Amino acid sequence: MPVIPILEDFLALARLNVSPLKERAIADDLKGRLTALGLAVEEDDAGGRIGGQAGNLIARLPGEAGRPVIMFSAHMDRVENHGRIQPVVDEARGVITSDGTSILGADDVAGLAAILDGLRRVRAAGRPHGEVEVVFSVAEEIGLLGARNLDCGRLKARTAFVLDCGGPLGLIVNQAPTQYRFVITVHGRSAHAGIAPETGLSAIRVAAAALTRLPEGRLSPSATSNFGLIKAGQATNIVCELCEIKGEARSTDQAEVTAYLDLVRRVFHETAAEFGGRAEMENSLEYLAFRVEEDHPAIVLAKRAMKNLGLNARVAGSGGGLDGNFFNQRGLTAVGLAPGYAQVHTPREEQSIAQLIDCGRLVAEIIWEAGG
């Protein structure tokens, strides 16, 4: 396969040892790449505020005065991994995969590489364009912490494109849900499991009974939930006194997600009381939903650029959050763009090479269309 700059960027970035709050290596690498492309780069203090190694990168490519300023964004972290990702180019299938021992990290290396490639194309072509801002965020995978701690007042752009969505190239994400996280603590009674088990109350058993009484997974077309972590017990010869369950609920309908959280709290409280124990629940808002109407200039611009490249545009909502949730709360209109990856957060993750290349072309085309 001939040398393809965007592919080389992707492979190099994917191999770096990166995880949430540990983005120093990739931040330094990207600073060098952005600077080489003629952008002024600065790093904010978000890393220090969230306990991470690096802050968000904010970069600017100068443009002609009087033309609109637009922003592109992707995140530098990836879900937890063993730190030795080995991307494999499968030329026969036209995809990039991992070696099967880890994720690939296309979420969101693909977004990073496509933005770099779009900037490279714009610089090489010499066509007129407006100023371009770039935000590469940290700790997206653990609650959009980088975007949460980004001072959007430092940005000139009022329109943003976030390259961080699963699905085929051409997908424009105009809606993402509100997410809550919750922690449930179930209290039982400890006892010796061999001598006097009847005097104890297993918090695990109470929690299991409550869970069987609750819906989870796909709750409706607009809502999901997941009980993802359980921590309980000290030893097999002690009746478990304490069980902690962590989960999440998402919906684009605030009333729906609020009602579900109330249901979870009530079921655990009533089930625990039925067994003679008790349960407590705390929940925290991670981010709020957004929706951008299809006739908004941001979506019209993306569609026009896609048409220029012969790509089929499709507008749809997403079940996952993205940095755009916070951008939309803070004065920017942000939509998501899919770079063409699939099966993220698993060892089966893969990235289409053709769609990756076209995504770089799309970034450049959006820049030119915005400034035209």
C-alpha positions as CSV (number, residue, x, y, z in Angstrom):
1,M,0.0,0.0,0.0
2,P,1.4,3.5,-0.9
3,V,2.2,6.0,1.8
4,I,-1.0,7.8,2.8
5,P,-0.5,10.6,5.2
6,I,-3.8,10.2,7.1
7,L,-3.2,6.5,7.5
8,E,0.3,7.1,8.8
9,D,-1.1,9.6,11.3
10,F,-3.7,7.2,12.4
11,L,-1.3,4.3,12.9
12,A,1.2,6.5,14.8
13,L,-1.4,8.0,17.1
14,A,-3.1,4.6,17.8
15,R,0.3,3.1,19.0
16,L,0.7,5.7,21.7
17,N,0.1,4.6,25.3
18,V,-3.0,6.7,26.1
19,S,-6.0,6.3,28.4
20,P,-8.3,8.8,30.3
21,L,-6.2,11.3,32.4
22,K,-3.0,9.9,30.8
23,E,-2.9,11.9,27.6
24,R,0.6,13.5,27.9
25,A,2.2,11.5,25.1
26,I,-0.5,12.1,22.6
27,A,-0.9,15.8,23.6
28,D,2.8,16.4,23.0
29,D,2.7,14.5,19.7
30,L,-0.4,16.5,18.5
31,K,1.2,19.8,19.5
32,G,4.1,19.1,17.1
33,R,1.8,18.0,14.3
34,L,-0.5,21.0,14.6
35,T,2.5,23.4,14.9
36,A,4.0,21.9,11.7
37,L,0.8,22.7,9.9
38,G,1.0,26.3,10.8
39,L,-1.4,26.5,13.7
40,A,-0.8,28.3,16.9
41,V,-1.3,25.9,19.8
42,E,-2.0,26.3,23.5
43,E,-2.9,23.9,26.3
44,D,-5.4,24.9,29.0
45,D,-5.4,24.0,32.7
46,A,-8.1,21.3,32.5
47,G,-5.6,18.6,33.3
48,G,-4.7,20.1,36.6
49,R,-8.4,20.5,37.6
50,I,-9.3,16.9,36.8
51,G,-6.2,15.2,38.0
52,G,-4.8,14.4,34.6
53,Q,-1.5,14.6,32.9
54,A,-2.5,17.0,30.1
55,G,-5.1,19.7,29.4
56,N,-7.2,20.4,26.3
57,L,-5.4,21.6,23.2
58,I,-6.8,24.7,21.5
59,A,-5.3,25.5,18.1
60,R,-6.0,28.1,15.5
61,L,-5.3,28.2,11.7
62,P,-5.4,31.9,10.6
63,G,-7.9,32.8,7.8
64,E,-9.1,35.7,5.9
65,A,-11.0,38.4,7.8
66,G,-14.7,38.6,7.3
67,R,-15.2,34.9,6.7
68,P,-16.9,32.7,9.4
69,V,-14.8,31.0,12.0
70,I,-15.6,27.3,12.5
71,M,-14.3,24.7,15.0
72,F,-13.4,21.0,14.7
73,S,-13.1,18.8,17.8
74,A,-12.0,15.3,18.7
75,H,-10.8,13.7,21.9
76,M,-7.3,12.5,22.7
77,D,-8.1,9.8,25.2
78,R,-9.5,6.3,24.6
79,V,-11.2,3.8,26.9
80,E,-8.9,1.9,29.4
81,N,-6.5,-0.5,27.6
82,H,-3.2,-2.3,28.2
83,G,-1.2,0.5,26.6
84,R,0.3,-1.7,23.8
85,I,-2.2,-1.2,21.0
86,Q,-1.0,-2.7,17.7
87,P,-3.0,-1.5,14.7
88,V,-3.2,-3.9,11.8
89,V,-3.9,-2.8,8.2
90,D,-6.1,-5.4,6.5
91,E,-5.7,-4.4,2.9
92,A,-8.0,-7.2,1.7
93,R,-11.0,-5.9,3.7
94,G,-9.9,-2.3,3.5
95,V,-10.0,-1.8,7.3
96,I,-7.7,-1.2,10.3
97,T,-8.1,-3.4,13.3
98,S,-6.2,-4.1,16.5
99,D,-4.2,-7.3,16.9
100,G,-7.2,-8.7,18.8
101,T,-5.7,-8.2,22.3
102,S,-7.2,-4.7,22.8
103,I,-9.3,-2.0,21.4
104,L,-8.1,-0.2,18.3
105,G,-8.6,3.3,19.6
106,A,-10.3,4.6,16.4
107,D,-12.6,6.2,18.9
108,D,-11.2,8.9,18.6
109,V,-7.9,8.5,16.8
110,A,-9.9,8.6,13.5
111,G,-11.3,12.0,14.5
112,L,-7.9,13.4,15.3
113,A,-6.3,12.0,12.1
114,A,-9.2,13.3,9.9
115,I,-8.9,16.9,11.3
116,L,-5.1,16.9,10.8
117,D,-5.6,15.7,7.2
118,G,-8.2,18.3,6.5
119,L,-5.9,21.0,7.7
120,R,-3.0,19.6,5.7
121,R,-5.2,19.7,2.5
122,V,-6.3,23.2,3.2
123,R,-2.7,24.4,3.7
124,A,-1.6,22.7,0.5
125,A,-4.4,24.0,-1.7
126,G,-4.0,27.7,-0.9
127,R,-7.7,28.3,-1.4
128,P,-9.3,31.2,0.6
129,H,-10.9,30.2,3.9
130,G,-11.9,31.7,7.3
131,E,-10.1,31.1,10.6
132,V,-10.3,27.5,11.8
133,E,-10.2,26.6,15.5
134,V,-9.4,23.1,16.7
135,V,-10.1,21.6,20.1
136,F,-8.5,18.3,21.1
137,S,-10.0,17.4,24.5
138,V,-9.0,15.1,27.3
139,A,-10.9,12.6,29.5
140,E,-13.9,12.4,27.2
141,E,-14.4,8.7,27.9
142,I,-15.0,9.2,31.6
143,G,-17.7,11.8,31.5
144,L,-16.6,14.5,29.0
145,L,-14.4,16.0,31.6
146,G,-12.2,17.9,29.2
147,A,-15.1,19.6,27.5
148,R,-16.7,20.1,30.9
149,N,-13.7,22.1,32.0
150,L,-13.0,24.0,28.7
151,D,-13.5,27.7,28.8
152,C,-15.6,28.1,25.6
153,G,-15.3,31.9,26.0
154,R,-11.8,31.5,24.6
155,L,-13.3,30.4,21.3
156,K,-14.4,32.6,18.4
157,A,-16.4,30.0,16.5
158,R,-20.1,29.6,17.1
159,T,-20.3,26.4,14.9
160,A,-18.5,23.2,15.8
161,F,-18.1,19.8,14.2
162,V,-17.3,17.0,16.6
163,L,-15.7,14.0,14.9
164,D,-16.6,11.4,17.4
165,C,-19.6,9.3,16.3
166,G,-19.9,5.6,15.5
167,G,-21.4,4.8,12.1
168,P,-20.6,5.2,8.4
169,L,-19.2,8.4,7.0
170,G,-22.0,10.7,6.0
171,L,-23.8,10.4,9.4
172,I,-24.5,13.8,11.0
173,V,-25.5,13.5,14.7
174,N,-27.9,16.2,15.6
175,Q,-29.1,14.8,19.0
176,A,-27.5,13.1,22.0
177,P,-29.0,12.2,25.4
178,T,-28.8,13.4,29.0
179,Q,-26.8,11.1,31.1
180,Y,-27.0,10.4,34.9
181,R,-24.8,8.1,36.9
182,F,-26.0,6.6,40.1
183,V,-24.6,4.7,43.1
184,I,-26.9,2.4,45.1
185,T,-25.8,1.1,48.5
186,V,-27.7,-1.8,50.0
187,H,-27.3,-2.6,53.7
188,G,-27.8,-6.1,55.1
189,R,-26.5,-7.7,58.3
190,S,-23.2,-9.5,58.7
191,A,-23.1,-13.0,60.4
192,H,-20.9,-16.1,60.4
193,A,-21.9,-17.9,57.3
194,G,-21.3,-21.4,58.9
195,I,-22.4,-20.9,62.5
196,A,-25.3,-18.5,62.4
197,P,-26.3,-17.5,58.8
198,E,-30.0,-17.1,59.8
199,T,-29.1,-14.1,61.9
200,G,-27.6,-12.3,58.9
201,L,-29.1,-10.6,55.8
202,S,-27.1,-10.8,52.6
203,A,-27.0,-7.5,50.9
204,I,-26.1,-9.3,47.7
205,R,-29.4,-11.2,47.8
206,V,-31.4,-8.1,48.5
207,A,-29.6,-6.3,45.6
208,A,-30.3,-9.3,43.3
209,A,-34.0,-9.3,44.1
210,A,-34.3,-5.6,43.4
211,L,-32.4,-5.9,40.1
212,T,-34.8,-8.6,38.9
213,R,-37.7,-6.2,39.4
214,L,-36.3,-3.4,37.3
215,P,-36.1,-2.9,33.5
216,E,-32.6,-2.2,32.1
217,G,-30.9,-2.0,28.8
218,R,-33.1,-0.5,26.1
219,L,-35.9,1.1,28.0
220,S,-37.5,2.9,25.0
221,P,-36.5,4.3,21.7
222,S,-35.0,7.3,23.5
223,A,-33.8,5.8,26.8
224,T,-31.3,3.2,28.0
225,S,-29.9,2.1,31.4
226,N,-27.1,-0.1,32.7
227,F,-26.1,-1.6,36.0
228,G,-22.4,-1.8,35.3
229,L,-20.4,-2.4,38.5
230,I,-21.1,-4.3,41.7
231,K,-18.9,-4.4,44.7
232,A,-19.8,-6.6,47.7
233,G,-18.6,-8.9,50.4
234,Q,-15.4,-9.6,52.4
235,A,-15.1,-13.4,52.5
236,T,-17.1,-16.5,51.8
237,N,-17.6,-17.2,55.5
238,I,-19.2,-13.8,56.2
239,V,-22.8,-13.0,55.3
240,C,-22.4,-9.9,53.1
241,E,-23.4,-6.7,54.9
242,L,-22.8,-4.2,52.2
243,C,-23.4,-4.1,48.4
244,E,-22.6,-1.2,46.1
245,I,-24.0,-1.0,42.6
246,K,-23.0,1.7,40.1
247,G,-25.0,2.4,36.9
248,E,-26.2,4.9,34.5
249,A,-29.3,6.1,32.7
250,R,-29.6,8.1,29.5
251,S,-32.5,9.7,27.6
252,T,-33.2,12.5,25.3
253,D,-36.4,13.0,27.3
254,Q,-35.7,14.6,30.7
255,A,-39.0,13.5,32.2
256,E,-38.4,9.9,31.1
257,V,-34.9,9.7,32.7
258,T,-36.1,11.4,35.9
259,A,-39.0,8.9,36.2
260,Y,-36.6,6.0,35.7
261,L,-34.3,7.2,38.4
262,D,-37.2,7.6,40.7
263,L,-38.3,4.0,39.9
264,V,-34.9,2.6,40.6
265,R,-34.7,4.4,44.0
266,R,-38.2,3.2,45.0
267,V,-37.7,-0.4,44.0
268,F,-34.4,-0.7,45.9
269,H,-35.9,1.0,48.9
270,E,-39.1,-1.2,49.0
271,T,-37.2,-4.4,48.3
272,A,-34.6,-3.7,51.0
273,A,-37.4,-2.9,53.5
274,E,-39.2,-6.1,52.5
275,F,-36.1,-8.2,53.5
276,G,-35.5,-6.1,56.6
277,G,-32.6,-4.1,55.3
278,R,-32.2,-0.7,53.7
279,A,-31.0,1.0,50.6
280,E,-29.7,4.4,49.6
281,M,-29.2,5.9,46.2
282,E,-27.3,8.9,45.0
283,N,-27.3,10.2,41.4
284,S,-25.3,12.8,39.5
285,L,-25.9,14.6,36.3
286,E,-23.1,14.0,33.8
287,Y,-24.3,16.1,30.9
288,L,-27.5,17.4,29.3
289,A,-29.1,16.4,26.0
290,F,-29.0,18.6,22.9
291,R,-30.8,18.7,19.6
292,V,-29.9,20.7,16.5
293,E,-32.7,21.1,14.0
294,E,-32.0,19.9,10.5
295,D,-32.3,23.3,8.9
296,H,-29.6,24.8,11.1
297,P,-26.7,26.3,9.1
298,A,-24.3,23.8,10.7
299,I,-26.1,20.8,9.2
300,V,-26.8,22.6,5.9
301,L,-23.1,23.3,5.6
302,A,-22.1,19.7,6.4
303,K,-24.7,18.4,3.9
304,R,-23.4,20.7,1.2
305,A,-19.8,19.7,1.7
306,M,-20.8,16.0,1.6
307,K,-22.8,16.5,-1.6
308,N,-19.7,18.2,-3.2
309,L,-17.7,15.0,-2.4
310,G,-20.5,12.6,-3.6
311,L,-21.2,11.4,0.0
312,N,-24.7,10.5,1.1
313,A,-25.7,12.5,4.1
314,R,-27.9,11.2,6.9
315,V,-29.0,13.0,10.0
316,A,-29.8,11.0,13.1
317,G,-29.6,11.0,16.9
318,S,-27.1,9.1,19.0
319,G,-27.4,7.1,22.2
320,G,-24.0,8.2,23.4
321,G,-22.8,11.5,24.7
322,L,-20.0,13.6,23.1
323,D,-18.2,16.8,23.8
324,G,-20.9,18.5,21.8
325,N,-23.2,18.1,24.7
326,F,-21.2,20.7,26.6
327,F,-20.5,22.8,23.5
328,N,-24.2,23.2,22.9
329,Q,-24.8,24.3,26.5
330,R,-22.2,27.0,26.2
331,G,-23.0,29.0,23.1
332,L,-21.7,26.9,20.3
333,T,-23.9,24.9,18.0
334,A,-22.2,21.5,17.7
335,V,-23.1,18.5,15.6
336,G,-21.3,15.2,15.4
337,L,-19.7,13.6,12.3
338,A,-18.9,9.9,11.9
339,P,-15.4,9.1,10.6
340,G,-16.4,5.5,9.7
341,Y,-15.4,3.3,12.7
342,A,-17.5,0.5,14.2
343,Q,-17.7,-1.8,17.2
344,V,-15.9,0.7,19.5
345,H,-14.8,-0.2,23.0
346,T,-14.2,-3.8,22.0
347,P,-11.3,-5.9,20.6
348,R,-13.4,-6.1,17.4
349,E,-13.2,-2.4,16.7
350,E,-12.3,-1.5,13.2
351,Q,-11.9,1.6,11.0
352,S,-12.7,1.8,7.3
353,I,-9.6,3.1,5.4
354,A,-11.6,4.5,2.5
355,Q,-14.0,6.4,4.9
356,L,-11.0,7.7,7.0
357,I,-9.5,9.2,3.8
358,D,-12.8,10.7,2.7
359,C,-13.3,12.1,6.2
360,G,-10.1,14.1,5.9
361,R,-11.4,15.3,2.5
362,L,-14.7,16.2,4.2
363,V,-13.0,18.4,6.9
364,A,-11.2,20.4,4.2
365,E,-14.4,20.7,2.1
366,I,-16.4,22.0,5.1
367,I,-13.6,24.6,5.7
368,W,-13.8,25.8,2.1
369,E,-17.6,25.8,2.0
370,A,-17.8,27.8,5.3
371,G,-15.5,30.4,3.9
372,G,-16.9,30.5,0.4
